[in-house]
C-alpha cells in the first residue's frame, strides 16, 4: 500500500523520544512499522509512547549504562525478535571553548556519544536481519564550530567506527552508514546545556553560514535517515550530509 511503505518492518530508534529521533519514529509508525524507541528521561519516554501509539514501545534506557544496554537487547528481542533498521541518534553536547573543557565534561560526552553508541550497536547487531540497515547520526564535518570541539571529536569517533562496522558486516548483508546533519531546528539545537541567549546566537549563526539560509527540520533529517536505512540498498560505508549545503557549496 502506498500509504504504508513500512508494513512488516521493525526498527529501533536509540534516542527516539524527541527531536530527530522522534521524527524518525513518527515516520516509521505512520508507514506501518513496529518500533522500539529509547530515551533517558522518563517524562520524554511517556510522552513519546502516547504520541507514537500502539505500534511503538518506548523504553527508559541510558546508553552510558552497560546494564541498560544489555536489558535493551533483551527487550528488543522479546518484542520484535529481529529488526530491519537500527537508528543510533544519541548525543549530548556541552558548549565549552577548548580552554574551558574539563575532564568530566570530556568523559560525559564520550560516554554517551561514542562509547554508548558503539556498545548499544554491538548489543543489537545480532538482532539485525540480513538486508537490514544501521544509521548513526554524526554531525556535518564541513565547519569547525567554536566551543564544540569535544562534541565534534565524539562524532568523528562515531564516523570512524561506523566505517569499520560497514566493512565487518557487509558479508552479513547488513549496511552501515552515517547521517551528518547541519543546523536543525530541534528543541535544544543539539546543545542541552546552552542558555536561551546562547541558543539564539547559535540559531543566527546557523542561518548565516548555511547556504540555504535556514535551519533544517527534524522531518527532513528523518527522511534522509529512512532512505539510508531502508531504501539505499546498494549503499554502505558512506556518510550523507543533510546540512543545507554547508559541506558542498559556499554560502552566498
C-alpha positions in Angstrom: 0.0 0.0 0.0 1.3 3.4 -1.0 0.4 4.9 2.4 2.1 2.1 4.4 5.6 1.7 2.9 7.0 0.1 6.0 4.4 -2.6 6.7 6.1 -5.5 8.3 9.3 -3.6 9.1 10.7 -3.5 12.6 13.1 -0.8 13.8 14.9 0.5 16.9 15.5 4.2 17.4 18.0 4.8 20.1 17.4 8.4 21.3 14.0 8.4 19.8 11.9 10.4 22.2 12.5 13.9 20.9 14.0 15.9 18.0 15.4 14.0 15.1 14.9 10.6 16.7 11.2 11.1 17.4 10.7 12.4 13.8 12.2 9.1 12.6 10.0 7.1 14.8 6.9 9.0 13.8 7.6 8.4 10.1 8.2 4.7 10.7 4.9 4.3 12.7 3.0 6.3 10.1 4.4 4.0 7.5 3.2 0.8 9.3 6.4 -0.2 11.0 6.7 -1.6 14.6 9.2 0.4 16.6 11.1 0.4 19.8 12.3 3.9 20.9 14.6 4.7 23.8 15.3 7.8 25.9 16.9 8.6 29.3 14.2 11.0 30.5 11.1 9.1 31.8 8.8 12.0 31.0 10.0 12.2 27.4 9.6 8.4 27.2 6.0 8.6 28.4 5.2 11.5 26.0 6.7 9.6 23.1 4.7 6.5 23.9 1.5 8.4 23.9 2.3 10.2 20.7 3.5 7.1 18.7 0.7 4.8 19.7 0.4 1.0 20.0 2.9 0.1 17.3 5.7 1.6 19.3 7.3 0.6 22.6 9.1 3.3 24.5 11.8 2.3 26.9 13.7 4.2 29.5 17.3 3.3 28.7 20.7 5.1 29.2 23.4 4.3 26.6 26.0 5.2 29.2 24.8 2.4 31.4 26.0 -1.1 30.4 23.2 -2.8 32.3 20.6 -0.7 30.4 22.3 -1.7 27.1 22.0 -5.4 28.0 18.4 -5.0 29.1 17.5 -3.1 25.9 18.8 -6.0 23.8 16.6 -8.4 25.7 13.5 -6.1 25.4 14.1 -5.7 21.6 14.4 -9.4 21.1 11.3 -10.1 23.2 9.1 -7.5 21.4 10.4 -7.5 17.8 12.6 -10.7 17.6 14.7 -9.3 14.7 14.9 -5.8 13.3 15.3 -4.3 9.8 16.7 -1.0 10.9 18.7 0.4 13.8 19.0 4.2 14.2 21.6 5.4 16.7 20.6 9.0 17.4 22.3 9.6 20.7 24.2 12.7 21.5 25.0 15.2 24.2 26.9 18.4 23.7 28.5 20.9 26.1 29.1 24.4 24.9 32.8 24.9 26.0 35.8 26.6 24.4 38.9 24.4 24.4 40.5 26.2 27.4 37.3 25.5 29.5 36.9 21.8 28.8 37.1 19.7 31.9 38.0 16.1 32.1 34.5 15.4 33.5 32.7 17.1 30.5 35.0 15.2 28.1 34.1 11.9 29.8 30.4 12.7 29.8 30.3 13.4 26.1 32.4 10.5 25.0 30.5 8.1 27.4 27.2 8.8 25.5 28.1 9.9 22.0 30.9 7.4 21.3 31.1 4.6 23.8 27.3 4.4 24.3 26.6 4.5 20.6 29.2 1.8 20.0 28.2 -0.7 22.7 24.5 -0.3 22.1 25.1 -1.1 18.4 27.3 -4.0 19.4 24.5 -5.4 21.6 21.8 -5.0 18.9 23.7 -6.1 15.8 22.9 -9.8 16.3 19.2 -8.9 16.0 19.6 -7.0 12.7 18.2 -9.2 9.9 20.1 -9.8 6.6 19.3 -6.9 4.3 18.9 -4.5 7.2 20.5 -1.1 7.7 22.2 0.7 10.6 22.4 4.5 10.6 24.5 6.6 13.1 23.8 10.3 13.5 27.0 12.3 13.4 27.4 16.0 12.5 28.4 17.9 9.4 32.2 17.9 9.3 32.4 20.9 7.0 32.9 23.6 9.6 34.7 23.8 12.9 32.2 25.2 15.3 33.8 27.2 18.2 33.1 25.7 21.7 32.0 22.4 20.2 35.5 20.7 20.0 34.8 17.8 22.2 31.3 17.1 20.7 32.8 17.2 17.2 35.5 14.8 18.3 33.0 12.3 19.7 31.1 12.4 16.3 34.4 11.9 14.4 34.8 8.7 16.5 31.4 7.5 15.6 32.1 8.2 11.9 35.3 6.1 12.2 33.9 3.1 13.9 30.7 3.1 11.7 33.0 2.8 8.7 34.7 -0.2 10.2 31.4 -1.8 11.1 30.3 -1.4 7.5 33.4 -3.4 6.4 32.8 -6.1 9.0 29.1 -6.5 8.4 29.0 -6.4 4.6 29.4 -10.1 4.5 26.2 -10.5 6.6 24.3 -8.2 4.1 23.9 -5.5 6.8 24.6 -2.0 5.6 26.1 0.7 7.9 26.0 4.4 7.1 26.2 7.7 8.9 24.0 10.8 8.6 25.5 14.2 9.2 23.0 16.9 10.0 23.9 20.6 9.9 21.9 23.2 11.8 18.5 21.6 12.7 15.5 23.1 14.5 15.3 20.8 17.5 14.1 22.0 20.9 17.7 22.3 22.2 19.5 22.9 18.9 21.7 20.0 20.0 23.2 21.8 23.0 21.1 20.9 26.0 23.1 22.9 28.5 23.1 26.2 26.5 21.3 29.3 27.7 18.4 30.8 25.8 20.8 33.6 24.7 23.4 31.1 23.5 20.8 29.2 21.5 19.5 32.4 19.9 23.1 33.3 18.9 23.7 29.7 17.6 20.5 29.9 15.6 21.6 33.2 14.0 25.0 31.8 13.2 23.4 28.6 11.7 21.1 30.6 9.4 24.0 32.8 8.3 26.5 30.1 7.4 24.0 27.7 5.8 23.8 28.3 2.0 20.0 27.7 2.1 19.8 30.4 4.8 17.6 28.4 7.2 17.7 25.6 9.7 16.6 22.1 8.6 13.7 20.4 10.3 13.7 17.1 12.1 11.3 15.7 9.5 13.8 16.5 6.7 16.6 14.7 8.5 14.2 11.7 9.3 13.5 11.3 5.6 17.3 11.1 4.9 17.7 8.6 7.7 15.0 6.4 6.4 16.5 6.5 2.9 19.8 5.2 4.2 18.3 2.5 6.5 15.6 1.1 4.3 15.8 2.4 0.7 19.5 2.8 -0.2 20.1 -1.0 -0.6 23.3 -0.6 -2.6 24.9 1.9 -0.2 27.1 1.1 2.8 30.1 2.7 4.4 29.2 6.3 3.4 28.0 9.5 5.0 25.1 11.6 3.9 25.3 15.3 4.6 22.0 16.9 5.5 23.2 20.4 6.1 21.6 22.8 3.7 24.7 22.9 1.5 27.3 23.7 4.1 29.5 20.8 3.1 29.0 21.2 -0.6 28.8 24.9 -1.7 29.8 28.3 -0.5 27.3 30.4 1.3 26.1 33.2 -1.0 
